[in-house]
Structure formats: structure tokens, C-alpha cells
Amino acid sequence: MIDISKLEKIKSVQDLDDERTLDLARSYLRDSDWYALAQMEEGTPMPADIQAGRNAARATIYRLGEKPRH
């Protein structure tokens, strides 16, 4: 007997693109976390381009329907 709950959905090109985009957004946040920590711990200002990039990464994650891990 086949257990239908174990079947995996075939991913569309859009699904694969979304996964790749999510991975890039998560990676950007992970790689720039030290800026956020330096700002919180030492008061070191985060460069505007990094802040804008982090905002864009979070927006991408929300847009694709996943809550950020950060």
C-alpha cells in the first residue's frame, strides 16, 4: 500500500526560484548579523547600505511566506 502522506510535491520552476531567493536572503542576514550585534553591543552604527540590504532580505522572506529565523 502506498502512503500518500509520504509523497513529495514536484517543484515547479517558480518553487525552485523561490527557494533559491529565500536561501540568498537568509544568507545575507546571516552574513551581516555581526553588524547588528556590533550596533547593539557597542553602538557602532550599521552602514546604510547594509541596513537597506537587511530590510530587503527580510521583506523577501516575508513576501515568500516564511517568517525570518532572525
N, C-alpha and C positions, 0 to 999 in steps of 0.2 A: 504494500500500500504506500502511496506517495503522501508525504506530509507537506501539504501546500504551504504551511506557515514557514517552511524552511527554504522555499524558493526565493531567489533574488530577482529583483526587478532588473530588466535590461535597461541600461542607462543610455539616454539619448545624448546627442552631441551637446545640447544645452546643459544637461545634467553634468557632463564631464567638464564643460567650460565653467559652470558654477562652482564645482569642486575645486578646480584649479584657482579660480578667483578667490575663493574662501581661504585656500592654503596660502596664497600670496598675502592676503590681508592679515591672517593670523601671524604669518612670518614677520611682516613689517612691525606689528605690535610687539611681538616677542623680541625682535632685534632692537627696538627702540625703547624698551622698558627701562633701560638704565637712565635715559633722560628723565623719565617721570620720577624714578627713585631719587635721582640727584636733586630734582626740584623739590620733592617732598622732604628729603632728609637734610639737604644743605642750603636750600633756597636758590640753587643755581637755575637761572631762567632757561626754559626749553626754547631752542630756536623756533622761530615762527614756521619755517618750512616743515620741521619735524612735527610740530603740533598740528599743522594742517594735514600732513600725511596720516597721522594717527586718527584724526577726526574722519578723514576719508575712509580709512580702513574699517573703523567702527561702523560707519554708515553703510559700507558694503556688506559687512557681516549682518547688520540688521535687515538690509534690503533683501538679502538672500534667505532670510527667515531663521537665522540662528543667533542666539544670544552670545555675545562675546565671552570668552573664557577669562578675560581680564577684569 
